[in-house]
Amino acid sequence: MRPVSLQTNLGIHVVWSGLHSTFSQYSSRLAWAYMLSGQGYKPHEASIAPD
């Protein structure tokens, strides 16, 4: 294995894991907001009392 390809693979792995963790954080927030909205909570109506 050449050092250049090893470096490139490592760089791709680091970038991919960074993107994956960012995406998983975003998707978990999105799922949490969706679950809350399913229970009648809407973030843009947080100041309004529920029915």
PDB file of N, CA, C and O in Angstrom:
ATOM      1  N   MET A   1       0.849  -1.190   0.000  1.00  0.00           N
ATOM      2  CA  MET A   1       0.000   0.000   0.000  1.00  0.00           C
ATOM      3  C   MET A   1       0.887   1.243   0.000  1.00  0.00           C
ATOM      4  O   MET A   1       1.835   1.334   0.780  1.00  0.00           O
ATOM      5  N   ARG A   2       0.586   2.170  -0.851  1.00  0.00           N
ATOM      6  CA  ARG A   2       1.392   3.383  -0.922  1.00  0.00           C
ATOM      7  C   ARG A   2       0.979   4.358   0.173  1.00  0.00           C
ATOM      8  O   ARG A   2      -0.197   4.408   0.536  1.00  0.00           O
ATOM      9  N   PRO A   3       1.918   5.131   0.707  1.00  0.00           N
ATOM     10  CA  PRO A   3       1.603   6.087   1.774  1.00  0.00           C
ATOM     11  C   PRO A   3       0.559   7.113   1.339  1.00  0.00           C
ATOM     12  O   PRO A   3      -0.255   7.555   2.149  1.00  0.00           O
ATOM     13  N   VAL A   4       0.583   7.492   0.059  1.00  0.00           N
ATOM     14  CA  VAL A   4      -0.345   8.513  -0.430  1.00  0.00           C
ATOM     15  C   VAL A   4      -1.784   7.995  -0.356  1.00  0.00           C
ATOM     16  O   VAL A   4      -2.687   8.702   0.092  1.00  0.00           O
ATOM     17  N   SER A   5      -1.983   6.754  -0.801  1.00  0.00           N
ATOM     18  CA  SER A   5      -3.341   6.210  -0.781  1.00  0.00           C
ATOM     19  C   SER A   5      -3.815   6.001   0.655  1.00  0.00           C
ATOM     20  O   SER A   5      -4.996   6.168   0.959  1.00  0.00           O
ATOM     21  N   LEU A   6      -2.880   5.633   1.536  1.00  0.00           N
ATOM     22  CA  LEU A   6      -3.241   5.461   2.946  1.00  0.00           C
ATOM     23  C   LEU A   6      -3.661   6.803   3.539  1.00  0.00           C
ATOM     24  O   LEU A   6      -4.660   6.880   4.255  1.00  0.00           O
ATOM     25  N   GLN A   7      -2.911   7.852   3.246  1.00  0.00           N
ATOM     26  CA  GLN A   7      -3.264   9.189   3.723  1.00  0.00           C
ATOM     27  C   GLN A   7      -4.624   9.628   3.175  1.00  0.00           C
ATOM     28  O   GLN A   7      -5.441  10.204   3.893  1.00  0.00           O
ATOM     29  N   THR A   8      -4.849   9.343   1.890  1.00  0.00           N
ATOM     30  CA  THR A   8      -6.109   9.748   1.265  1.00  0.00           C
ATOM     31  C   THR A   8      -7.278   9.006   1.900  1.00  0.00           C
ATOM     32  O   THR A   8      -8.312   9.607   2.190  1.00  0.00           O
ATOM     33  N   ASN A   9      -7.117   7.712   2.115  1.00  0.00           N
ATOM     34  CA  ASN A   9      -8.180   6.935   2.747  1.00  0.00           C
ATOM     35  C   ASN A   9      -8.469   7.425   4.157  1.00  0.00           C
ATOM     36  O   ASN A   9      -9.626   7.496   4.570  1.00  0.00           O
ATOM     37  N   LEU A  10      -7.416   7.765   4.897  1.00  0.00           N
ATOM     38  CA  LEU A  10      -7.587   8.282   6.251  1.00  0.00           C
ATOM     39  C   LEU A  10      -8.310   9.624   6.224  1.00  0.00           C
ATOM     40  O   LEU A  10      -9.198   9.875   7.039  1.00  0.00           O
ATOM     41  N   GLY A  11      -7.926  10.486   5.281  1.00  0.00           N
ATOM     42  CA  GLY A  11      -8.583  11.786   5.150  1.00  0.00           C
ATOM     43  C   GLY A  11     -10.055  11.629   4.801  1.00  0.00           C
ATOM     44  O   GLY A  11     -10.902  12.328   5.359  1.00  0.00           O
ATOM     45  N   ILE A  12     -10.369  10.721   3.885  1.00  0.00           N
ATOM     46  CA  ILE A  12     -11.761  10.469   3.517  1.00  0.00           C
ATOM     47  C   ILE A  12     -12.531   9.945   4.721  1.00  0.00           C
ATOM     48  O   ILE A  12     -13.673  10.338   4.958  1.00  0.00           O
ATOM     49  N   HIS A  13     -11.893   9.052   5.481  1.00  0.00           N
ATOM     50  CA  HIS A  13     -12.552   8.488   6.657  1.00  0.00           C
ATOM     51  C   HIS A  13     -12.859   9.569   7.693  1.00  0.00           C
ATOM     52  O   HIS A  13     -13.945   9.587   8.273  1.00  0.00           O
ATOM     53  N   VAL A  14     -11.895  10.474   7.926  1.00  0.00           N
ATOM     54  CA  VAL A  14     -12.088  11.550   8.906  1.00  0.00           C
ATOM     55  C   VAL A  14     -13.213  12.479   8.448  1.00  0.00           C
ATOM     56  O   VAL A  14     -14.086  12.838   9.237  1.00  0.00           O
ATOM     57  N   VAL A  15     -13.189  12.866   7.175  1.00  0.00           N
ATOM     58  CA  VAL A  15     -14.226  13.755   6.648  1.00  0.00           C
ATOM     59  C   VAL A  15     -15.586  13.075   6.704  1.00  0.00           C
ATOM     60  O   VAL A  15     -16.579  13.691   7.092  1.00  0.00           O
ATOM     61  N   TRP A  16     -15.631  11.788   6.310  1.00  0.00           N
ATOM     62  CA  TRP A  16     -16.892  11.070   6.300  1.00  0.00           C
ATOM     63  C   TRP A  16     -17.453  10.917   7.709  1.00  0.00           C
ATOM     64  O   TRP A  16     -18.653  11.100   7.913  1.00  0.00           O
ATOM     65  N   SER A  17     -16.606  10.584   8.687  1.00  0.00           N
ATOM     66  CA  SER A  17     -17.092  10.423  10.057  1.00  0.00           C
ATOM     67  C   SER A  17     -17.560  11.767  10.615  1.00  0.00           C
ATOM     68  O   SER A  17     -18.517  11.812  11.388  1.00  0.00           O
ATOM     69  N   GLY A  18     -16.901  12.855  10.235  1.00  0.00           N
ATOM     70  CA  GLY A  18     -17.344  14.179  10.657  1.00  0.00           C
ATOM     71  C   GLY A  18     -18.706  14.524  10.067  1.00  0.00           C
ATOM     72  O   GLY A  18     -19.582  15.040  10.762  1.00  0.00           O
ATOM     73  N   LEU A  19     -18.877  14.235   8.772  1.00  0.00           N
ATOM     74  CA  LEU A  19     -20.168  14.476   8.137  1.00  0.00           C
ATOM     75  C   LEU A  19     -21.238  13.596   8.753  1.00  0.00           C
ATOM     76  O   LEU A  19     -22.367  14.041   8.963  1.00  0.00           O
ATOM     77  N   HIS A  20     -20.892  12.353   9.044  1.00  0.00           N
ATOM     78  CA  HIS A  20     -21.869  11.414   9.590  1.00  0.00           C
ATOM     79  C   HIS A  20     -22.331  11.848  10.975  1.00  0.00           C
ATOM     80  O   HIS A  20     -23.522  11.776  11.279  1.00  0.00           O
ATOM     81  N   SER A  21     -21.403  12.298  11.819  1.00  0.00           N
ATOM     82  CA  SER A  21     -21.795  12.726  13.168  1.00  0.00           C
ATOM     83  C   SER A  21     -22.639  13.994  13.097  1.00  0.00           C
ATOM     84  O   SER A  21     -23.595  14.143  13.858  1.00  0.00           O
ATOM     85  N   THR A  22     -22.295  14.909  12.189  1.00  0.00           N
ATOM     86  CA  THR A  22     -23.096  16.123  12.020  1.00  0.00           C
ATOM     87  C   THR A  22     -24.498  15.770  11.544  1.00  0.00           C
ATOM     88  O   THR A  22     -25.483  16.316  12.039  1.00  0.00           O
ATOM     89  N   PHE A  23     -24.586  14.848  10.576  1.00  0.00           N
ATOM     90  CA  PHE A  23     -25.885  14.461  10.043  1.00  0.00           C
ATOM     91  C   PHE A  23     -26.717  13.729  11.081  1.00  0.00           C
ATOM     92  O   PHE A  23     -27.929  13.932  11.165  1.00  0.00           O
ATOM     93  N   SER A  24     -26.063  12.865  11.886  1.00  0.00           N
ATOM     94  CA  SER A  24     -26.816  12.121  12.894  1.00  0.00           C
ATOM     95  C   SER A  24     -27.328  13.055  13.988  1.00  0.00           C
ATOM     96  O   SER A  24     -28.430  12.862  14.502  1.00  0.00           O
ATOM     97  N   GLN A  25     -26.525  14.076  14.349  1.00  0.00           N
ATOM     98  CA  GLN A  25     -27.000  15.069  15.315  1.00  0.00           C
ATOM     99  C   GLN A  25     -28.198  15.819  14.751  1.00  0.00           C
ATOM    100  O   GLN A  25     -29.188  16.031  15.452  1.00  0.00           O
ATOM    101  N   TYR A  26     -28.111  16.224  13.477  1.00  0.00           N
ATOM    102  CA  TYR A  26     -29.196  16.977  12.857  1.00  0.00           C
ATOM    103  C   TYR A  26     -30.449  16.113  12.735  1.00  0.00           C
ATOM    104  O   TYR A  26     -31.552  16.578  13.020  1.00  0.00           O
ATOM    105  N   SER A  27     -30.287  14.858  12.313  1.00  0.00           N
ATOM    106  CA  SER A  27     -31.453  14.000  12.127  1.00  0.00           C
ATOM    107  C   SER A  27     -32.087  13.639  13.463  1.00  0.00           C
ATOM    108  O   SER A  27     -33.306  13.482  13.541  1.00  0.00           O
ATOM    109  N   SER A  28     -31.278  13.504  14.527  1.00  0.00           N
ATOM    110  CA  SER A  28     -31.861  13.215  15.834  1.00  0.00           C
ATOM    111  C   SER A  28     -32.636  14.426  16.351  1.00  0.00           C
ATOM    112  O   SER A  28     -33.684  14.270  16.977  1.00  0.00           O
ATOM    113  N   ARG A  29     -32.126  15.634  16.092  1.00  0.00           N
ATOM    114  CA  ARG A  29     -32.884  16.834  16.464  1.00  0.00           C
ATOM    115  C   ARG A  29     -34.174  16.919  15.676  1.00  0.00           C
ATOM    116  O   ARG A  29     -35.219  17.284  16.215  1.00  0.00           O
ATOM    117  N   LEU A  30     -34.099  16.577  14.384  1.00  0.00           N
ATOM    118  CA  LEU A  30     -35.285  16.622  13.536  1.00  0.00           C
ATOM    119  C   LEU A  30     -36.319  15.598  14.016  1.00  0.00           C
ATOM    120  O   LEU A  30     -37.512  15.895  14.066  1.00  0.00           O
ATOM    121  N   ALA A  31     -35.859  14.402  14.366  1.00  0.00           N
ATOM    122  CA  ALA A  31     -36.770  13.373  14.871  1.00  0.00           C
ATOM    123  C   ALA A  31     -37.380  13.792  16.211  1.00  0.00           C
ATOM    124  O   ALA A  31     -38.557  13.537  16.465  1.00  0.00           O
ATOM    125  N   TRP A  32     -36.586  14.427  17.060  1.00  0.00           N
ATOM    126  CA  TRP A  32     -37.084  14.901  18.355  1.00  0.00           C
ATOM    127  C   TRP A  32     -38.150  15.975  18.145  1.00  0.00           C
ATOM    128  O   TRP A  32     -39.196  15.946  18.794  1.00  0.00           O
ATOM    129  N   ALA A  33     -37.887  16.926  17.237  1.00  0.00           N
ATOM    130  CA  ALA A  33     -38.865  17.983  16.940  1.00  0.00           C
ATOM    131  C   ALA A  33     -40.132  17.382  16.333  1.00  0.00           C
ATOM    132  O   ALA A  33     -41.239  17.837  16.621  1.00  0.00           O
ATOM    133  N   TYR A  34     -39.965  16.359  15.494  1.00  0.00           N
ATOM    134  CA  TYR A  34     -41.122  15.713  14.881  1.00  0.00           C
ATOM    135  C   TYR A  34     -41.957  14.991  15.934  1.00  0.00           C
ATOM    136  O   TYR A  34     -43.186  15.031  15.894  1.00  0.00           O
ATOM    137  N   MET A  35     -41.288  14.334  16.871  1.00  0.00           N
ATOM    138  CA  MET A  35     -41.992  13.626  17.937  1.00  0.00           C
ATOM    139  C   MET A  35     -42.747  14.626  18.822  1.00  0.00           C
ATOM    140  O   MET A  35     -43.892  14.384  19.202  1.00  0.00           O
ATOM    141  N   LEU A  36     -42.095  15.751  19.146  1.00  0.00           N
ATOM    142  CA  LEU A  36     -42.759  16.770  19.956  1.00  0.00           C
ATOM    143  C   LEU A  36     -43.953  17.365  19.213  1.00  0.00           C
ATOM    144  O   LEU A  36     -44.998  17.617  19.813  1.00  0.00           O
ATOM    145  N   SER A  37     -43.798  17.587  17.912  1.00  0.00           N
ATOM    146  CA  SER A  37     -44.900  18.160  17.143  1.00  0.00           C
ATOM    147  C   SER A  37     -46.048  17.156  17.045  1.00  0.00           C
ATOM    148  O   SER A  37     -47.213  17.546  16.966  1.00  0.00           O
ATOM    149  N   GLY A  38     -45.717  15.864  17.051  1.00  0.00           N
ATOM    150  CA  GLY A  38     -46.755  14.843  17.065  1.00  0.00           C
ATOM    151  C   GLY A  38     -47.543  14.872  18.361  1.00  0.00           C
ATOM    152  O   GLY A  38     -48.700  14.451  18.391  1.00  0.00           O
ATOM    153  N   GLN A  39     -46.934  15.365  19.436  1.00  0.00           N
ATOM    154  CA  GLN A  39     -47.605  15.466  20.725  1.00  0.00           C
ATOM    155  C   GLN A  39     -48.299  16.820  20.886  1.00  0.00           C
ATOM    156  O   GLN A  39     -48.805  17.133  21.963  1.00  0.00           O
ATOM    157  N   GLY A  40     -48.325  17.617  19.827  1.00  0.00           N
ATOM    158  CA  GLY A  40     -49.025  18.889  19.870  1.00  0.00           C
ATOM    159  C   GLY A  40     -48.122  20.072  20.147  1.00  0.00           C
ATOM    160  O   GLY A  40     -48.606  21.202  20.214  1.00  0.00           O
ATOM    161  N   TYR A  41     -46.822  19.854  20.312  1.00  0.00           N
ATOM    162  CA  TYR A  41     -45.896  20.968  20.572  1.00  0.00           C
ATOM    163  C   TYR A  41     -45.285  21.428  19.260  1.00  0.00           C
ATOM    164  O   TYR A  41     -44.734  20.619  18.513  1.00  0.00           O
ATOM    165  N   LYS A  42     -45.377  22.720  18.975  1.00  0.00           N
ATOM    166  CA  LYS A  42     -44.746  23.263  17.777  1.00  0.00           C
ATOM    167  C   LYS A  42     -43.786  24.371  18.213  1.00  0.00           C
ATOM    168  O   LYS A  42     -44.199  25.297  18.912  1.00  0.00           O
ATOM    169  N   PRO A  43     -42.518  24.294  17.814  1.00  0.00           N
ATOM    170  CA  PRO A  43     -41.505  25.255  18.275  1.00  0.00           C
ATOM    171  C   PRO A  43     -41.895  26.706  17.989  1.00  0.00           C
ATOM    172  O   PRO A  43     -41.624  27.578  18.815  1.00  0.00           O
ATOM    173  N   HIS A  44     -42.520  26.990  16.852  1.00  0.00           N
ATOM    174  CA  HIS A  44     -42.861  28.372  16.533  1.00  0.00           C
ATOM    175  C   HIS A  44     -44.111  28.837  17.281  1.00  0.00           C
ATOM    176  O   HIS A  44     -44.475  30.010  17.205  1.00  0.00           O
ATOM    177  N   GLU A  45     -44.771  27.927  18.002  1.00  0.00           N
ATOM    178  CA  GLU A  45     -45.925  28.292  18.809  1.00  0.00           C
ATOM    179  C   GLU A  45     -45.649  28.057  20.290  1.00  0.00           C
ATOM    180  O   GLU A  45     -46.569  27.855  21.083  1.00  0.00           O
ATOM    181  N   ALA A  46     -44.355  28.088  20.652  1.00  0.00           N
ATOM    182  CA  ALA A  46     -43.989  27.776  22.034  1.00  0.00           C
ATOM    183  C   ALA A  46     -44.568  28.790  23.010  1.00  0.00           C
ATOM    184  O   ALA A  46     -44.849  28.446  24.158  1.00  0.00           O
ATOM    185  N   SER A  47     -44.753  30.053  22.568  1.00  0.00           N
ATOM    186  CA  SER A  47     -45.249  31.082  23.477  1.00  0.00           C
ATOM    187  C   SER A  47     -46.779  31.010  23.633  1.00  0.00           C
ATOM    188  O   SER A  47     -47.343  31.639  24.528  1.00  0.00           O
ATOM    189  N   ILE A  48     -47.443  30.243  22.761  1.00  0.00           N
ATOM    190  CA  ILE A  48     -48.904  30.133  22.818  1.00  0.00           C
ATOM    191  C   ILE A  48     -49.276  28.946  23.700  1.00  0.00           C
ATOM    192  O   ILE A  48     -48.705  27.864  23.561  1.00  0.00           O
ATOM    193  N   ALA A  49     -50.219  29.144  24.597  1.00  0.00           N
ATOM    194  CA  ALA A  49     -50.642  28.062  25.480  1.00  0.00           C
ATOM    195  C   ALA A  49     -51.373  26.996  24.664  1.00  0.00           C
ATOM    196  O   ALA A  49     -52.115  27.331  23.740  1.00  0.00           O
ATOM    197  N   PRO A  50     -51.173  25.713  24.993  1.00  0.00           N
ATOM    198  CA  PRO A  50     -51.868  24.643  24.261  1.00  0.00           C
ATOM    199  C   PRO A  50     -53.369  24.680  24.518  1.00  0.00           C
ATOM    200  O   PRO A  50     -53.828  25.257  25.504  1.00  0.00           O
ATOM    201  N   ASP A  51     -54.106  24.073  23.639  1.00  0.00           N
ATOM    202  CA  ASP A  51     -55.573  24.057  23.737  1.00  0.00           C
ATOM    203  C   ASP A  51     -56.031  23.369  25.010  1.00  0.00           C
ATOM    204  O   ASP A  51     -57.233  23.264  25.257  1.00  0.00           O
TER     205      ASP A  51
END
